[in-house]
């Protein structure tokens, strides 16, 4: 791969669009925040997973070898509270959620890593090693059995979000929970290790004593396990910009002293009838709900990816119907242009030149698709322009015909495009 690129992404970290150039010319190390599996994943979660899926598929379309990591967060305050409330073990609570996620991901065409998908509960040793190193390097410290990270020891803390560090309190505050509902920023030291815990099924015996890793160190532990300490792209939903991803960066770079990740990408919220979709408010809908209403997995996938990942999407029944109709139109155009078309009338005037012009129009399929997708994954425009090209081919086919060879080339291009979209020939 060249070290200059027409492929550009909006980088949350720098707040501008940048040409994408990975550390290794032909390889991309991509980490996408996986589900917290104490509860089912709703449609808004799947919009994020699908944006990340499109990103992976498009990088592969452009010729990169994508090494992707995703994870299951299966032990945190919320999961423990939920398990205790229902009298369950963590496995009893989380495994059904994981199974449903894997099933819905398969139906929606979400590509997942072929190897291990790490879990927080299987990455405790890695978390302990990271914490020990952070203590040695002066970024973390022990207090009352817990271990905390002092963000003031890390130059550049808060840069992913753009945090105004002048707001930081002069007095030391410690935040001892994994997350705080409704609090976007914890202006103080964040917890890495919950210590002095009983042997109640939610803790481990380690070199740090009996305890468990806090949410703030779990992703770094799992990332280091599958991708190492240096990656190219870190993705997630827009909510991850608050606290979470700056914490990941501070932890990883606190261990190594080198840049962890340069490109940070975040997908916007999915609204449901104008309101933010949230498990905490009960304003949720699940992919299975739409399947049960008769929507195909391909139509649900298309409804969630059509548009731009950095713009809010208000999902309504009307929009679902509109996007299903758009998908059917796209599929119909694909069917009509991947088979020969007989001209309505025989035309002797300049048939060779007209055939050459049709050839040039056919080559607009990959050119327009790449042009739009290189521009920060403008998938909605890419689909609209694709349909415009296919409609042009149909109109010309009625007048000048479409040969078997030309129809075969249309199919080749559409098959390549559909390796990213996953909706034209699927199902």
N, C-alpha and C positions, 0 to 999 in steps of 0.2 A: 504494500500500500504506500502511496506517496505521503510525504510529510506535510503537504498542503492539501486542503480538502475543500470541496464545495458543500459538504455536509455541515450544517450549522444547527446548533441547539441554543435555546435560551438557558443560560447558566444562572441558577438562583444565587450562587455564590458571588458572582461578579456583577449580577444584575444587567447583563447585556447578552446579546446573541454572539456566539463565538464559533469559529470553525472548529470542528471536532478532529483532534489528532491524538490517538491513543499513545500510551507509553511504548508499546511494542507495535510496529507498523501493521501487522496483519491480525492482531489479537485484541479483543476488548474484554476486560474484566468488569462485569456488571453486577451490582448488588441491588436487589429490590426488596424492600421491607415486606416480609411475609405477614400472615394473619396472626393476631392474638386470638388464641383458640379457646378462650373460656366461654365464648358465645359464637353463634353462627355468624357468618359473614354476609352482610347485606349487599344490595345492588350497588350502593356507593362504593363499597370496598372493591367490588368486581370492576367498576369503572377504572379504578387505579390499576388493578392487576392487568386489565386489558390494555391500558395505555403502555404499560411496561412490556407486555407481550408484543405489541406492535413495534415498539422500539427494538426489542431483540430481533424480531423477524426482519425489520428493515435493515438493521446492521448486517444481518446474514445475507440479505438481498444484495447489499453493497459489497459483499465478498469477505466480510470479517468472520473470523472464528470467535464466537461469543462464548466466553466462560462465565456462566451465570450462577449466582448464589441467591437463594431465597431461604427463609427460615420460618419456623413455628415458634412463637412465643407462648410457652405452655406453663410457665410459673411466674406469677407476679401477684401483687396485692389482690387484684380483682379476681384472678383465678382461684387463689386460696380462699378468699371470702365466699366465692360461689360454691367451691367444693365443700367447704365446711357447712354452708347453709343446707346443702342437699345430702350431706353425709356421704360424700363420694371421695375416692382417691383422685389425684390429678389425672391419672390415666383414664379413669371412668368418666371424668368430666370432659377431657379434651379429645379423646380418640374419636368419638362420634362426630365432633365438629371437624376434625381433620379429615375423616372419611368423606363427609359431605363436601368439604372444600375440594378434595381431589376429584370427586365425581363431577361437581359443577365445573371445575376447571377443564376436565376432559370434554364435557359437553360443549363448553364455550370455546374450545380450541386453544386454550392457554397452554403454551409449551412450558413445561417445568423441567428442571435439571434431571438428567438421567440417573445421576448418582444420588448420594445421600442428601436429603433435606434435613439439615441439623435442627435440633430442638434446644431450647434453653436448658432443659433437664439433662441433655446428653453432652452439654458443653460446659459443665461446671468446672472441670479441671482447667480448661482454657481460660475461663473467667478468673480463677484463682491466680493463675500465672500472670495475667495482665495486671491484676490488682497489686500483686507483690512487686512487679516492676514499677508501677506508678508510685508506690510508697518509696521504693529505693531512689527514684528520680525526683522525689520531693513534690510530686503533684497531689498525692493522696496521704491520708493520715488516719490513725486509729482513734476512735473516741467511743467510750462506753460499749465496747464490743463490736461496734460497727466500723466501717471504713468509708470515708468521705473524700470527694475530689474537691480541691480548692481551685475554682476557675481562674482566680487571679494569678495563679502560677503559670497559666498557659497564655502566651502572647497570641492575640488574635481571637480569643474566645468571643463567640457571638457573631462572627462575621458571616456565617451562612444565612442567618436571619437578618443581620444588620442591626444588632442590639446596640443601643446607646449605653456604653459602659460607664458614662458619667452618672447614670442612675444607680450604680452599684452602691449598696449601703456600706458605710464605714465600719459598722459593727458586724461581727461574724454571725451569720445565720446558717443553721443546718436544716436541710430538708430530708426527712427520713422515710418518706413514703416513695413508692415507685412513681406514682403519678398523683396529681392533684386536680380534681374536677373543677373546670372553670378558671383555673389559674394558668395563664399562658406561659408565664416565666416565673421560675423560682430564683429570686435574686439572692443567691447564697450558695453554700456548698451542697453538692448533690451526692446522694448515697450510692456507693458501689457494692457494699456488702452488708447484709442483715445478719448480725451475729447474736451470740448468746441465745440461740433458739432451742426449744425442746425437740426431742426426737418424735415428731408428730406426723411424719410422712411428707413434710414440706421443707425439709432441710437435709444437709449432707455433712458428714464428717470430712474435714479437709485440713490442709496445712494452716488455714486461718481459724481453725476451730469449727464447731458445728454452726452452720448457718446456710444462707443461700445467696446467690448473686442477685443484685438489684437489676431492675429493668435497664438501667443506664449503662451497664457493662455487658449485657447479654448479646446485643447485636455485634459489638466488637469481638466478643468471644467466638461467635458463630461465623462472622466474616473471616477472621483469621484462620479458622479451621478449614474453610473451603476455598478461599481466594488469597489468603495471605494478608499482609499489612499495607499493600499498595494496590488500589483499584483505579479504574478509569471513570466510571459513572456510578453515582449513588442515586437511587430513585425512591419515591414514596408519594403519599398523598400530601396535600398542602399543609395539613395539620402537623406533619412531621417537622416542619420548619421551626415550630415552637419547641424549644428545649431539646427535642430528641436528636436531631441530626447535628446540632452543634455539640451535644454531649458525645456522640459517636466520634466526631472529628477530634475533640479534645482528648478523648481516651486513646484513640489509635495513634495520634501524633505525639501524645504524651509518652507513649511507649517507645516509639522509634525516633522521634526528633526529625522525621522527614514527612513530606506531604503524603497524606493518606489518599485523598481524592481531589481532583480538580473540577470535574463536571458534576453538578448537582441539579437534578430535574424533578419537578413536582407537578402532580396532576391536581386539577381543581375539583371542587365539591360537585357532587350530584345532588340536585334538589328534587324533592318529590312534591309535586303540586305547589311549587314555590317555597317550600320549607326545607331547611337543611336536613338531610337524612342522618339520623343518629340513634344508636341503640339506647342511649341514656334517656331519650325523650319518647321512645316507642314509635317514632315516625319512620318506620322501616318497611322495606319490601325485599323479598329474596328472589333469586333467579328461579327457584322452584315454583314460586307463585306465578310467574309469567309462563313457565312451561305448562303449568296446570290450566292456564287460561287459553292455551292453544298456540302460544308463540313458539316458534322453533328456536333452538339454540342459536342458529345462524342469525335470525332476526334480532334476538336479544343482543348478540355480539355486535351486530351492525349498529343497533340503536345506541350502544354505549361508546363505540369508537368513531362514529361519523361526526365530524366537527373537528375541534381542536382541543387537545388535552389540557391546555392552560386556561380554558374558558369554562365557566360554570355551565352545567347542563341541567335545565329544568325538565324533568321527566314527567310527562302527563300522558293520559290515555290517547289524546289526540296526537301527540308527538310520536308515541309508539306506533300508531297506525300510519302516520306519514312516513316514518322511516322504514317500516315494513314495506310500504308501497314503493319507496325509492329502491329498496333492495330488489324487489320483484322486477322493477323496470331495468335495473342493472343486469340482472340475470337473463331477462328476455333479450336485451341487446347482445349479451355475450352469446346466447344461443343462435341468434340471427347472423352474427358476424363470424362464427366459427364453422359455418357450413357454406359451400359455394352458393352464389346468388346468380340466377340467370337474368340477363338484361331484359327489360320489358320489351324493347324493340331492337332489332339489329341495327348497329351503327358502324358504318365503314370509315367515318372521318377520324383520322389520327388515333386509331385504337391503341397503338403502342405507347404514344405519349400519355394517353389517358390512363393506361395501365401503370406507367411509371409514376404518374401523379398519385394514383391509389396506393402504390408502394410507399411513397413518401408519407402519406397520411397514416398508413399503418405503423410506420416507425415513430409517429407522434405518441403512440401508446406508452412506450417506456420513457421517452424523452419528457413528456408532460408529467408522468408519475414521479420520476426522479426529481424534476425541477421543484415540484410541490413538496415532496417528502424531505428533500434536502433543506427546505426552508422551515426547520423546526417542526417537522412532522405535521404539515398542514394536510391532514388526511381528508377532511371535508372537501377542500378545493381539489385534491387529487382525484377523488371519486367524481366530483362534478365535471372536471375537465375530461376524465376518462369517458364518461357517458356522452359528452359532447363529441369526442372523437369517434366513438362507436356509432352515434347517430349519423355523423357525416359519412362513415363507411357504408351504412345502410342506404342512405340516399344515393350515393354514387353507385352502389351495387344495383339499385333499381334501374339506373340509366346505362351504366357501362358493364355491369356484371362484377362478380367477385370470383376469381378462379379458386380451384382447390388448393393450389399452392399458397395463394394469398390468405385464404381462410385458415390454413394450417399455421401460417406465421402469426395471424391474430391470436389463435389459440395458444401458441408458444408464449407470446407476450402476456396474455391474460393469465396464463398459468403461473408465470413468474410474479406478476402483480398479486395474484391471489395467494401466493406463499406468504405475503404480508397481510392482506385483508382477511383471508380465511373464510370468505362468505360466498364467493361466486360459484365455485364448483363443489363446495362442501355440502354435506347433508344428503 
